[in-house]
Amino acid sequence: MVVKAKKGMKLAILARNPQLYSHKRLIEAAKERGHEIRVINPLHCYMNISPHKPEVHYRGGKVLDDIDAIIPRIGASVTFYGTAVVRQFEMMGVYSLNESIAISRSRDKLRSLQLLARKGISLPVTGFAHSPQETDDLIKMVGGAPLIIKLLEGTQGIGVVLAETEQAAESVISAFKGLNAHILVQQFIKEAAGTDIRCFVIGDKVVASIERRATKKGEFRANIHRGAVAKPIKITPEERTLAVRACKIMGLNVAGVDILRAKTGSMVIELNSSPGLEGIEKGSGIDIAGMIIDFIEKNAKPGKTKTKGKG
């Protein structure tokens, strides 16, 4: 049974598609708890950047000055403008589930890996270059083939290639060089065998975890968007600590943390600041949307908005 909050809040989901499963579930959970909630397209917002009275205006000239908390669900392709809108709400004293600086950190794959590595978080061996000339040295840096090659801007497994030989790796890197792109090369964890673990973190707890397994033969990406199947999995205390620590380093209150189990131990491969709810809710049977709204109820208080961490 859902217990309604003493006083309903006015919430806004910053997102472009109100029909997504995640957004419909958040709306449902918020309404069950007696809150008003709406979806606001961040690209339809425009801002008055004033030191005395910062404002966010919406379509038709409406001033959005009655919102208690926002839930950023910013798509990767609109990160720059979307985080600017989140910052503006923060300037107005509106509580943000994930703050703008944390979203920006997590969206920058290189920045996030550097921050995690600096704090001793276990990661696959990773090399980074911009259209490299010394392709063979870059490949050796991560232990040779097979290896993963990623475009820095890729999401949901797009722009991610497994090169099984050094010749294949050189060909892929050469092709990416033609795009004038930033390239990540990463150690391939063969023993993971097309599986990873998605840990869903809210606050300082892993509230659900699922194993995602690729269904296509030879597929190494365990993304739900690419047809992977999910099932509940029991993670170790060390993996719980790893996921929560990674979120704290990034300054994220809510995130999906992707973990691989390697021979050398579990390691973080990615953090998602706008994790989808469908795979984790259906895979675990847990009301994640309700837990997110509960977290906002406890934390969306006047004066709570502040920037966390450095970098």
Steps between C-alpha positions, in 0.01 A plus 500: 500500500632843398495761776432847366730785596364753748517775241503444126789643303515638147745290302627521143669236286740666256458276195394512137283188482224466762401160357812313607446224756733672751313830483154343522609301806642810673175687432298209637713471815491876566121521462452200730683700767288809453739711295440708188737404220549595137748438220686808379701490179834667586543613139180706533637683804679832473673685780544841653849480649469774758699521828196634684208306357601208277206354310409212271230578243309235309295487180251784486708714736399322822746557784582170676522637853277253684711180478632337817724237340614386157586153370751546216456237228720676248576312178870468415459699177372807688734483801646849449168688492325262738759545775483878447127482581573285808758758615247776461249318722779447753566876496132546587538271803307210345612154616641283221506120538837498322687827482626655178870457576453130581305442177773676300773290665325171434420585137866565422638144480862613525440737790302241693767230452773741612305598811429137590860391435631786715299362792616143449181355347575177311460551123598318180839616370413795277685710242382828354605685188388749238539356151826327606801450273664243733221244462718199584623657827143589601396136445798370703413745780183304584652154460445439129212331319225415556402847620204736510504822296250773589410837360497739795153627406332158464198391711297180547773290340512714183853587386645199688698238306675178602821453304610137527839545333757778493447537126126547557572750779729703272231502228226619738722769653597617150131523408422698815798729425317600184223639721751724684372337818610442858564127545505278809665159480434263784607160627252228396379294796448167322377315808199738527367317189245760393363564850517791738332607821284812525490632857236763564619742767275744689679709761746277681339165414483254214123449493493243217740308281451296184722292276470599135593236245535548125276258309660519156790263434828691506341815647713643781280802587248428773275800433123450543454730198694244296282205602680382813292310756500585871458297815548578872846431636650504846806721512781484750553754780813614313295566186246700702780710645654543153173625345420742784857636511496562124177702533637704790814584304287624211258682732198305374204431729336261253687299239534173320848358560616233256744243639695216337628197687859433394759249621671782686175609671193709424550827314289799398452552126249787495264724698168620363345812657163440329463123534198335343251344740337236281779242501579536870137507619387207287822308563499549878128546577586805715311832493799717409286797391335510843839490673620795291197708600550398865862620476385837363247534785778455756752728333315777312510759775570876473871576488597138424630573151880507494782394273675180604860402453763634266582463133 
